[in-house]
Amino acid sequence: MHDYLLITIHLFSAAAAGGIIGLERSFHGRPAGFRTHTLVCLSSSLLMLLTLYQWQLLPGVPLDAIKADPSRMAQGIMTGIGFLGAGVIFKEGFTVRGLTTAASIWITAAIGIMLGIGFYFPAILATLMTLGTLSLFRWIEVRLPSHYYAHYQISFDRLNPMPEGQLRQFITDKGFTIANMSYAISHDGKLLEYSMILRTSNQDNISVLAQALQEMDIVRTFRIAPTRD
């Protein structure tokens, strides 16, 4: 009965830790949320329990004949979690999303391993630090000064384009710096298209630029795609 009680404590603590981290992800609308993180932490704990109690699965075998190496099970768990983490990373336009969720799945598996072997103090501390990283660090990150980047494309009639120098000055006046200018002829040779990467220290400049472009009759098409982590 003592072993059953310990197993119950290990598994329920793993489910609780994974659920708490998953709630933060669900709150922010991430694809891998409450249930995913709970199952990851629970399964990691369950597999580590297998290494701790495998002697019960081999009745009649001398205990000194069983050589357990919990680290090998942990390595296998973390390798498998890599495939699950890769599944939540996806490309949306010019933006790659899901990296933080993949990292949270990875740390949740590690916490499950700790709880599975009964290493409670680092597991609880890691749970609190993970929640702090996902919530408190988000608050800090928003308030830190940073640069914002956007992929920018604009096209004009091929026979009546805005001169490049004038276009650069127009964009610079809106608070941007320009990098990697490229050119293309599109729509069966009817349009001249400029493509570039813009950088600004004020994210509001992106909407200001979009509004200004909408009011220009000379512009045929444009696209501004902000990049995010």
C-alpha positions as a Markdown table, in Angstrom:
| # | Residue | x | y | z |
|---|---|---|---|---|
| 1 | Met | 0.0 | 0.0 | 0.0 |
| 2 | His | 2.9 | 2.3 | 0.7 |
| 3 | Asp | 4.2 | 1.9 | -2.9 |
| 4 | Tyr | 0.7 | 2.5 | -4.3 |
| 5 | Leu | 0.4 | 5.8 | -2.3 |
| 6 | Leu | 3.8 | 7.0 | -3.6 |
| 7 | Ile | 2.9 | 6.2 | -7.1 |
| 8 | Thr | -0.4 | 8.1 | -6.7 |
| 9 | Ile | 1.4 | 11.1 | -5.3 |
| 10 | His | 4.0 | 11.0 | -8.2 |
| 11 | Leu | 1.3 | 10.8 | -10.9 |
| 12 | Phe | -1.1 | 13.4 | -9.4 |
| 13 | Ser | 1.7 | 15.9 | -8.7 |
| 14 | Ala | 2.9 | 15.5 | -12.4 |
| 15 | Ala | -0.7 | 16.0 | -13.7 |
| 16 | Ala | -1.0 | 19.1 | -11.5 |
| 17 | Ala | 2.3 | 20.6 | -12.6 |
| 18 | Gly | 1.6 | 20.0 | -16.3 |
| 19 | Gly | -1.9 | 21.3 | -15.9 |
| 20 | Ile | -0.8 | 24.6 | -14.3 |
| 21 | Ile | 1.7 | 25.2 | -17.1 |
| 22 | Gly | -0.8 | 24.2 | -19.7 |
| 23 | Leu | -3.4 | 26.6 | -18.3 |
| 24 | Glu | -1.1 | 29.5 | -19.1 |
| 25 | Arg | -0.7 | 28.3 | -22.7 |
| 26 | Ser | -4.4 | 27.8 | -23.1 |
| 27 | Phe | -5.1 | 31.3 | -21.7 |
| 28 | His | -3.0 | 32.7 | -24.5 |
| 29 | Gly | -4.8 | 30.6 | -27.2 |
| 30 | Arg | -1.9 | 28.3 | -28.0 |
| 31 | Pro | -2.6 | 25.0 | -29.8 |
| 32 | Ala | -0.8 | 22.9 | -27.1 |
| 33 | Gly | -2.5 | 23.9 | -23.9 |
| 34 | Phe | -4.0 | 22.5 | -20.8 |
| 35 | Arg | -4.6 | 18.8 | -21.8 |
| 36 | Thr | -1.4 | 18.5 | -23.9 |
| 37 | His | 0.9 | 19.7 | -21.1 |
| 38 | Thr | -0.9 | 17.6 | -18.5 |
| 39 | Leu | -0.5 | 14.5 | -20.6 |
| 40 | Val | 3.1 | 15.2 | -21.4 |
| 41 | Cys | 4.0 | 15.7 | -17.7 |
| 42 | Leu | 1.9 | 12.7 | -16.7 |
| 43 | Ser | 3.4 | 10.3 | -19.3 |
| 44 | Ser | 7.0 | 11.4 | -18.5 |
| 45 | Ser | 6.3 | 10.7 | -14.8 |
| 46 | Leu | 4.7 | 7.3 | -15.6 |
| 47 | Leu | 7.6 | 6.2 | -17.7 |
| 48 | Met | 10.1 | 7.1 | -15.0 |
| 49 | Leu | 8.1 | 5.2 | -12.5 |
| 50 | Leu | 8.7 | 2.2 | -14.7 |
| 51 | Thr | 12.4 | 2.4 | -14.1 |
| 52 | Leu | 11.9 | 2.8 | -10.3 |
| 53 | Tyr | 9.5 | -0.2 | -9.9 |
| 54 | Gln | 10.7 | -2.5 | -12.7 |
| 55 | Trp | 11.8 | -5.0 | -10.1 |
| 56 | Gln | 8.1 | -5.7 | -9.3 |
| 57 | Leu | 7.6 | -6.6 | -13.0 |
| 58 | Leu | 10.1 | -9.4 | -12.8 |
| 59 | Pro | 9.1 | -11.6 | -9.9 |
| 60 | Gly | 11.6 | -14.3 | -8.9 |
| 61 | Val | 14.6 | -12.4 | -10.4 |
| 62 | Pro | 17.2 | -11.5 | -7.8 |
| 63 | Leu | 17.4 | -7.8 | -7.2 |
| 64 | Asp | 21.1 | -7.6 | -7.8 |
| 65 | Ala | 20.5 | -9.0 | -11.3 |
| 66 | Ile | 18.3 | -6.0 | -12.3 |
| 67 | Lys | 20.4 | -3.1 | -13.5 |
| 68 | Ala | 18.3 | 0.1 | -13.8 |
| 69 | Asp | 19.5 | 3.2 | -15.6 |
| 70 | Pro | 16.8 | 5.9 | -15.2 |
| 71 | Ser | 18.9 | 8.3 | -17.3 |
| 72 | Arg | 18.4 | 6.1 | -20.4 |
| 73 | Met | 14.6 | 6.3 | -20.0 |
| 74 | Ala | 14.9 | 10.1 | -19.5 |
| 75 | Gln | 16.9 | 10.4 | -22.7 |
| 76 | Gly | 14.2 | 8.4 | -24.6 |
| 77 | Ile | 11.5 | 10.6 | -23.2 |
| 78 | Met | 13.2 | 13.8 | -24.2 |
| 79 | Thr | 13.9 | 12.5 | -27.7 |
| 80 | Gly | 10.2 | 11.7 | -28.2 |
| 81 | Ile | 9.1 | 15.1 | -26.9 |
| 82 | Gly | 11.2 | 16.7 | -29.6 |
| 83 | Phe | 8.7 | 15.3 | -32.2 |
| 84 | Leu | 5.8 | 16.6 | -30.3 |
| 85 | Gly | 7.4 | 20.0 | -29.9 |
| 86 | Ala | 8.1 | 20.2 | -33.6 |
| 87 | Gly | 4.4 | 19.7 | -34.2 |
| 88 | Val | 3.4 | 23.0 | -32.6 |
| 89 | Ile | 6.0 | 25.1 | -34.5 |
| 90 | Phe | 4.5 | 26.4 | -37.7 |
| 91 | Lys | 5.2 | 29.1 | -40.3 |
| 92 | Glu | 2.6 | 31.8 | -40.8 |
| 93 | Gly | 3.6 | 34.1 | -43.7 |
| 94 | Phe | 7.0 | 35.4 | -42.8 |
| 95 | Thr | 6.5 | 34.6 | -39.1 |
| 96 | Val | 7.5 | 31.4 | -37.2 |
| 97 | Arg | 5.2 | 30.7 | -34.3 |
| 98 | Gly | 5.0 | 28.1 | -31.6 |
| 99 | Leu | 8.7 | 28.2 | -30.4 |
| 100 | Thr | 7.7 | 29.2 | -26.8 |
| 101 | Thr | 5.0 | 26.5 | -26.7 |
| 102 | Ala | 7.5 | 23.9 | -27.9 |
| 103 | Ala | 9.9 | 25.0 | -25.2 |
| 104 | Ser | 7.2 | 24.8 | -22.6 |
| 105 | Ile | 6.4 | 21.2 | -23.7 |
| 106 | Trp | 10.0 | 20.3 | -23.3 |
| 107 | Ile | 10.4 | 21.7 | -19.8 |
| 108 | Thr | 7.1 | 20.1 | -18.8 |
| 109 | Ala | 8.5 | 16.7 | -19.8 |
| 110 | Ala | 11.6 | 17.4 | -17.7 |
| 111 | Ile | 9.4 | 18.3 | -14.7 |
| 112 | Gly | 7.5 | 15.1 | -15.2 |
| 113 | Ile | 10.7 | 13.1 | -15.1 |
| 114 | Met | 11.7 | 14.8 | -11.9 |
| 115 | Leu | 8.3 | 14.1 | -10.3 |
| 116 | Gly | 8.4 | 10.5 | -11.6 |
| 117 | Ile | 11.5 | 9.7 | -9.6 |
| 118 | Gly | 10.3 | 11.7 | -6.6 |
| 119 | Phe | 12.7 | 14.6 | -6.9 |
| 120 | Tyr | 10.1 | 17.0 | -5.7 |
| 121 | Phe | 12.0 | 20.2 | -4.8 |
| 122 | Pro | 13.6 | 20.8 | -8.2 |
| 123 | Ala | 10.4 | 19.9 | -9.9 |
| 124 | Ile | 8.3 | 22.3 | -7.9 |
| 125 | Leu | 10.9 | 25.0 | -8.3 |
| 126 | Ala | 11.1 | 24.4 | -12.0 |
| 127 | Thr | 7.3 | 24.6 | -12.3 |
| 128 | Leu | 7.3 | 28.0 | -10.5 |
| 129 | Met | 10.2 | 29.3 | -12.7 |
| 130 | Thr | 8.4 | 28.1 | -15.9 |
| 131 | Leu | 5.3 | 30.0 | -14.9 |
| 132 | Gly | 7.4 | 33.0 | -14.1 |
| 133 | Thr | 9.1 | 32.8 | -17.5 |
| 134 | Leu | 5.9 | 32.5 | -19.4 |
| 135 | Ser | 4.0 | 35.2 | -17.6 |
| 136 | Leu | 6.3 | 37.6 | -15.8 |
| 137 | Phe | 8.9 | 37.6 | -18.6 |
| 138 | Arg | 6.1 | 38.3 | -21.1 |
| 139 | Trp | 5.3 | 41.5 | -19.1 |
| 140 | Ile | 8.9 | 42.5 | -19.0 |
| 141 | Glu | 9.5 | 41.7 | -22.7 |
| 142 | Val | 6.6 | 44.0 | -23.8 |
| 143 | Arg | 8.1 | 46.9 | -21.9 |
| 144 | Leu | 11.7 | 46.5 | -23.1 |
| 145 | Pro | 12.8 | 48.8 | -25.9 |
| 146 | Ser | 13.2 | 46.7 | -29.0 |
| 147 | His | 13.1 | 46.9 | -32.8 |
| 148 | Tyr | 10.2 | 45.7 | -34.9 |
| 149 | Tyr | 10.7 | 44.2 | -38.4 |
| 150 | Ala | 8.3 | 43.9 | -41.3 |
| 151 | His | 8.5 | 42.4 | -44.8 |
| 152 | Tyr | 7.3 | 45.1 | -47.2 |
| 153 | Gln | 6.2 | 44.8 | -50.8 |
| 154 | Ile | 4.8 | 47.6 | -53.0 |
| 155 | Ser | 4.1 | 47.8 | -56.7 |
| 156 | Phe | 3.5 | 50.6 | -59.2 |
| 157 | Asp | 2.6 | 50.7 | -62.9 |
| 158 | Arg | 5.7 | 49.8 | -64.8 |
| 159 | Leu | 5.5 | 52.9 | -66.9 |
| 160 | Asn | 4.7 | 55.2 | -64.0 |
| 161 | Pro | 6.6 | 54.0 | -60.9 |
| 162 | Met | 7.6 | 56.0 | -57.9 |
| 163 | Pro | 11.4 | 56.7 | -58.2 |
| 164 | Glu | 13.4 | 54.6 | -55.8 |
| 165 | Gly | 15.0 | 57.6 | -54.1 |
| 166 | Gln | 11.6 | 59.1 | -53.5 |
| 167 | Leu | 10.2 | 55.8 | -52.1 |
| 168 | Arg | 13.2 | 55.5 | -49.8 |
| 169 | Gln | 12.6 | 59.0 | -48.5 |
| 170 | Phe | 8.9 | 58.4 | -48.0 |
| 171 | Ile | 9.5 | 55.3 | -46.0 |
| 172 | Thr | 12.3 | 56.9 | -43.9 |
| 173 | Asp | 10.0 | 59.8 | -43.1 |
| 174 | Lys | 7.6 | 57.3 | -41.5 |
| 175 | Gly | 10.2 | 56.2 | -39.0 |
| 176 | Phe | 11.7 | 53.2 | -40.8 |
| 177 | Thr | 15.1 | 52.1 | -41.9 |
| 178 | Ile | 15.4 | 49.9 | -45.1 |
| 179 | Ala | 17.4 | 46.8 | -45.7 |
| 180 | Asn | 17.7 | 44.3 | -48.5 |
| 181 | Met | 15.9 | 46.2 | -51.3 |
| 182 | Ser | 15.0 | 43.9 | -54.3 |
| 183 | Tyr | 13.0 | 44.5 | -57.5 |
| 184 | Ala | 10.7 | 42.4 | -59.7 |
| 185 | Ile | 8.4 | 42.8 | -62.7 |
| 186 | Ser | 5.0 | 41.1 | -62.1 |
| 187 | His | 1.6 | 40.7 | -63.6 |
| 188 | Asp | 2.8 | 39.9 | -67.1 |
| 189 | Gly | 5.2 | 42.9 | -67.1 |
| 190 | Lys | 2.6 | 45.5 | -66.0 |
| 191 | Leu | 3.8 | 46.2 | -62.5 |
| 192 | Leu | 7.2 | 47.1 | -61.0 |
| 193 | Glu | 7.5 | 45.7 | -57.5 |
| 194 | Tyr | 9.9 | 46.7 | -54.7 |
| 195 | Ser | 10.5 | 44.3 | -51.8 |
| 196 | Met | 12.5 | 45.1 | -48.7 |
| 197 | Ile | 12.7 | 44.6 | -44.9 |
| 198 | Leu | 11.8 | 47.5 | -42.7 |
| 199 | Arg | 12.9 | 48.2 | -39.2 |
| 200 | Thr | 11.4 | 50.6 | -36.7 |
| 201 | Ser | 11.5 | 51.2 | -33.0 |
| 202 | Asn | 7.8 | 52.1 | -32.8 |
| 203 | Gln | 5.3 | 49.4 | -33.8 |
| 204 | Asp | 2.6 | 52.0 | -34.4 |
| 205 | Asn | 4.6 | 53.2 | -37.4 |
| 206 | Ile | 3.5 | 50.1 | -39.3 |
| 207 | Ser | -0.2 | 51.1 | -39.2 |
| 208 | Val | 0.8 | 54.7 | -40.0 |
| 209 | Leu | 2.6 | 53.6 | -43.1 |
| 210 | Ala | -0.3 | 51.4 | -44.2 |
| 211 | Gln | -2.7 | 54.3 | -43.9 |
| 212 | Ala | -0.5 | 56.6 | -45.9 |
| 213 | Leu | -0.1 | 54.0 | -48.7 |
| 214 | Gln | -3.9 | 53.6 | -48.9 |
| 215 | Glu | -4.2 | 57.3 | -49.7 |
| 216 | Met | -1.7 | 57.2 | -52.6 |
| 217 | Asp | -3.3 | 56.7 | -56.0 |
| 218 | Ile | 0.0 | 55.8 | -57.6 |
| 219 | Val | 0.3 | 52.6 | -55.5 |
| 220 | Arg | -1.2 | 49.6 | -57.2 |
| 221 | Thr | -0.6 | 46.9 | -54.4 |
| 222 | Phe | 1.3 | 46.8 | -51.2 |
| 223 | Arg | 1.8 | 44.3 | -48.4 |
| 224 | Ile | 3.3 | 44.8 | -44.9 |
| 225 | Ala | 3.9 | 41.6 | -42.9 |
| 226 | Pro | 5.3 | 42.2 | -39.4 |
| 227 | Thr | 7.6 | 39.5 | -38.2 |
| 228 | Arg | 7.1 | 37.9 | -34.7 |
| 229 | Asp | 8.8 | 35.1 | -32.7 |
